[in-house]
Amino acid sequence: MIKEVIVVEGRDDITAVKRAVDAEIIAVGGFGINAKVIGRIKEAQKRQGVIILTDPDFAGEKIRKIISKRVQGVKHAYISKDEGLKDGDIGVENASPESIISALEAAKFEVKEKRCEFSIQDMMYFGLCGNNKSKENRDRLGKLLRIGYCNTSQFLTRLNNYGITKDEFIKALEIIDKENENGKK
């Protein structure tokens, strides 16, 4: 598994990268990069490192510059226009798995062992799935851990891939419990 979190532009890019490598991926959603997405990228950079892999076009370069300006120390992976061209459309989503792997290798990614600190049993035990408060609990915990909101499966993946420790996890849950006791949300 690639240690760094890979930042791409959209969902089709996620699919293409997942065909090539096992990695945590953040899609920025094009030019609409908001503070929440930048916050997730900053947290990923702090915990695991980040590699930016955007389309080899004007928009991709602009997105790359926006992120680089706001998040220090990121690595850059590039595919050529030829590698990303298909039927007149240029993008990471058109690149072959081999081209994506080559681009990431050039960015000097690190490999780590897949981490399984947290399990689906943890999600159930701590009320993060399987009850009517699960969605709210994941949202609140995701904000405290700075990994964002997502469904149970994605949340479990982020806990493991971002290197969240059991200690951090428990401390965040304790904060939520205290807020609940005080009637705050």
N, C-alpha and C positions, 0 to 999 in steps of 0.2 A: 504494500500500500504506500502511496506517496504521502509523505509527511505534510507537505505544504497544502494549503487550501487553494484550489484553482479558481480564479475569478474569470467568468465569461460573460458574454452579453445577454444571452437568452436561453430559453428552454431547449431549443434544437441543438444549441452548442453543448448543453449538459449531456444530451443523449449521445452526441458524437464523442465527447471526452470519456464518458462512461464505457463506450465500446472499446476504447483504447487502454484505459488504466483504471485502477481502483483508487479513488480519491474523493475527498469531500469537495463539493463544488458550490460556489455562490454565483447566481445569475443576477446581474445588476438591472436588467430590464431596459437596456438602451440608455439614452440620454437622461432619463428620469431618475438618475441616481440621487436618492434622498438621504437624509441624515441617518435614518435607521440602517440603510444598506452600508453606508460608510462606517457606521458603528460596528456592524458585524464584521466588516473587512478589517477594521482596526483590531478587534478582538482576535480574529483569526491570525493576524500578523503577530500579535503579541504571544499567542499560545503556540502556533505551529509554523508560522511563516506563510507567505502568500506568493502565488505565481499568477500574473495577469496574462491571459491568453484571449486577445480580442481579434476581431476580423481585420484582415489586411487592407483596410480602406480608410477613408477620411474619418468616418464615424468611429471606427474601432480605435484609431489613434487618438481621437479627441477624448474618448472614454478612458483610455489608458493614461492620458495626461492628467485628467481630472482625479483619478484614483491616486496616481503617483504623487500629485501635489498634496493630497490630504492624508496619505498613509505612507510613512517613511519606511524605506528599506525593502520594498517589495521586489521580487524577481520578475523578469519579463521573458515570456516565451512567444516566439513569432512563427507563423506559417507564412509562406510566400503566397502571392496572388495566384500563381499557377496551382499551388496545392489546394487553395480554397475556392477555385473556380469550377462551377458546374452549371451548364445551361445559361450562361450569362450572369449568374448570381455568385457573388463572392462572400464567403463566410467560413468560419470554423466548422459549422455544421456540414460543410461539403468536403472537408479534409478527410483523408484516409486515417485509420488508426496508426499506421506507420508514420505518417507526417506529424500527427499530434505527439506521438511518443518522441520522435526526433526533436521537435520543438521544445518539449519539456526537458529532454536530456541536455539540450544546449543551455537551458536555464539553470542547470545543475540542481535538479530536485534531489531530495533525500528520501530514502526508503525507510519505513518503520514497520514494525510488526503490527498487524491489525490488533486493536485494543478492544477488549470486551469487559471493561470494568463494570458496566451497567447492563442489566438484562431486562427482558419484558416483565419478569417477576418483580423487579424493582419498580417499574412503571405502575404495575397494579398495586403493590404494597403501599406506595406513597401517593396513591390516588391520582396518578397522571394518565390513567386510562381506565375504562370500565365503569365509570360512574358519571352522574350528571354535572359534576364540578370539574371533571378532568380537563376540559378545554381551558377553563379559567385558570386552573392550577398550572398547566403548562405555560400559559401566557405569562402569568406572574413570575414563575420560576425562570422562564426564558429571558425575561427582562432583567432579573437580578443577576443571572449568570452571563448576560450579554450574548446569548446565542440565538435570540429571536423566537418567535412563535412558529410552530409547525405541528403537523399531526404526530401521533405517538411514535410511529416508525422513524420518521425524520428526527424527532426529538432524541430518541435513543441513539441514533447514529451520530448526531451532533455531540451528545454527552461524551461518547467514546472517542470520536475523531478530534474533538477540540481539546482533549486531555483534561476534562473536568475531573477533579478528584472527588472521592467520596466525602472528604472533609468540606470542600467548597459546597457540594450538593447539600449536605446536612445543614450547614450554616445558613444557606439560602432558605431551606425549608423552615428552619427555626425563626427566621425573620418573618416569613409568611405567617407562621403560627402566632407570633407575637402581634402582628398586625390584625389577625383575625380576632384575637383576644381583646384587643383595644377597639374593635369595631371599625378598623380602617381597611382599605383595599389598595 
